[in-house]
Amino acid sequence: MHNILEYGAKPDGKTLCTAAIQKAIDAAADNDGGTVRFPPGTFLSGALRMRSQVTLSLDEGATLLGSRNHADYYGPPTDAEGREVEGDPVFRNLIHGEDLHDIAIRGKGAIDGSGDAFRDKTKKRTKNIYFENCRGVLVEDVRLQDAGCWMQHYRLCEDLTIRNVDVFNHVAFNNDGMNIDSCRNVTITGCRVDSDDDAIVLKSLSEQPCQNVTISDCTISSHCNALKMGTESGGGFVDITIRNCTVFSPKHSKSIYGRQRGLAGIALEIVDGGRLENVTVSEVDIEGVSVPIFLRLGNRARLYGRDEKPGVGTFRNVLLRNITARGTSSIGCSITGLPGHPIEQVTLENVRLGFEGGGTKTDTERQIEEKEASYPESTMFGTLPAYGFYCRHVKGLRFVNLQLGTDQPDLRHAMMFDDAEDVEIDGLDAQFSPGAAAMIRMVQARGAVIRGCSPTSPVDTLLRLQGEATREIRLQRSDVDQIRNVADISPEVPEGALSQE
């Protein structure tokens, strides 16, 4: 145990303690590892270099306070053993570590980055924690607040655990809560994250995917996206499990980025090449965000160190199960790939979503741009032609036990499919407002099964079919007694495209 007071640190919040704390860290590392203790008090510090086999332990009542002086985050370069070497000064974050193993930050204390001092985007901005290429990392119980940009960034790390951490980040631009970048074997559990920018976000700023990541039992609030994969997706996201989380819009802050009510509850994105594959999101309760579900395969194609731009990535094998949302905006959810590059094999099961409503029939005829290279965001297409789900360039899309409702009457479709192949809708309970457009619209749809659609209130038209490629649309085991017109079929649709069983 190395108490930082014994190395000259002062708990007054005014005396710069960087050198004293660094001495304690180095002493622990040089003694084959140990714990560096922060007793109660406020300790002002610039950048600290973490070392292997060292634990930073913050007592309850202890605060590591980041300096507001940019110069305090620059220091001499070091070798792999942490020894200073000659060279130009290097910028580091408040707690900074590279190529380390068996490190931890724990305790009931706080780490405050004084982030409101770092709003100038022309200068480097500090993160509270930055670990790169480290293995065996534990962060637990601490409170993290007020970073200069991202709160914590773990890049190319392996065997990472973040447990019971409180995050509050609302003082500067790009105030993400937690960034997992190209990491493997990650567990995030029991955390409470409240951030201005994206809250818990997986990224891959390299060609190595985030892989084998579990996020569970977290409470999440964001003015942007609560649970997100992307935007950066060079390697992608593989074998990801998210379960038992609660999402809502921030209640104690004003937005800097995003929207006051939050942009998206669940946002899964591949736009820089890479692959999104084997992802399960389950038992998520969402309240008051703009869009509950946003799935996007795009082609922004950033390089991330590559000599040539990547091709379009892949997005397949995703399960969203037991998702509920209420109080969301009138925009609607979207699942969109690109021409020739569909989102594939996505299942949404036991999903219940409530929207504000208020859409018009004019909205149903909006032509939605592809926006192939645009920044992906749940609001990127504006108000959608469907109040529930707008799905374009998809293959193997399944909805099982889907419930859609609106607070106000909405005259748009409940669901729309454009360039869709092998679609299955099994058990749809969608609110229909008098005079609304057809409940389900299909354009250039090739192979679809609509099963168990039995409205309990009158519906003017169930299906609208368009496009010369539309074929093999089957309506099965559906009670049409409440449906005045089963289908409105455009002239160009081939004869026999719809069958009822």
PELIN-V166768 format. One record per run of one state. SS is the DSSP state (hx for helix, st for strand, lp for the rest). FROM is the first residue (numbers start at 1). TO is the last residue. If there is no record, write none. Layout:
ss=SS from=FROM to=TO
ss=SS from=FROM to=TO
This chain:
ss=lp from=1 to=1
ss=st from=2 to=3
ss=hx from=4 to=7
ss=lp from=8 to=11
ss=st from=12 to=16
ss=lp from=17 to=17
ss=hx from=18 to=30
ss=lp from=31 to=33
ss=st from=34 to=38
ss=lp from=39 to=40
ss=st from=41 to=45
ss=lp from=46 to=47
ss=st from=48 to=49
ss=lp from=50 to=53
ss=st from=54 to=58
ss=lp from=59 to=61
ss=st from=62 to=66
ss=lp from=67 to=69
ss=hx from=70 to=73
ss=st from=74 to=75
ss=lp from=76 to=77
ss=st from=78 to=78
ss=lp from=79 to=83
ss=st from=84 to=84
ss=lp from=85 to=89
ss=st from=90 to=91
ss=lp from=92 to=94
ss=st from=95 to=98
ss=lp from=99 to=100
ss=st from=101 to=107
ss=lp from=108 to=109
ss=st from=110 to=112
ss=lp from=113 to=114
ss=hx from=115 to=117
ss=lp from=118 to=128
ss=st from=129 to=132
ss=lp from=133 to=134
ss=st from=135 to=140
ss=lp from=141 to=142
ss=st from=143 to=145
ss=lp from=146 to=151
ss=st from=152 to=155
ss=lp from=156 to=157
ss=st from=158 to=163
ss=lp from=164 to=165
ss=st from=166 to=169
ss=lp from=170 to=177
ss=st from=178 to=181
ss=lp from=182 to=183
ss=st from=184 to=189
ss=lp from=190 to=191
ss=st from=192 to=195
ss=lp from=196 to=199
ss=st from=200 to=204
ss=lp from=205 to=209
ss=st from=210 to=216
ss=lp from=217 to=218
ss=st from=219 to=222
ss=lp from=223 to=224
ss=st from=225 to=233
ss=lp from=234 to=235
ss=st from=236 to=248
ss=lp from=249 to=263
ss=st from=264 to=270
ss=lp from=271 to=274
ss=st from=275 to=287
ss=lp from=288 to=290
ss=st from=291 to=297
ss=lp from=298 to=313
ss=st from=314 to=328
ss=lp from=329 to=332
ss=st from=333 to=336
ss=lp from=337 to=337
ss=st from=338 to=338
ss=lp from=339 to=340
ss=st from=341 to=341
ss=lp from=342 to=342
ss=st from=343 to=355
ss=lp from=356 to=360
ss=hx from=361 to=364
ss=lp from=365 to=385
ss=st from=386 to=406
ss=lp from=407 to=412
ss=st from=413 to=430
ss=lp from=431 to=439
ss=st from=440 to=451
ss=lp from=452 to=458
ss=st from=459 to=466
ss=lp from=467 to=470
ss=st from=471 to=476
ss=lp from=477 to=482
ss=st from=483 to=489
ss=lp from=490 to=497
ss=st from=498 to=500
ss=lp from=501 to=501
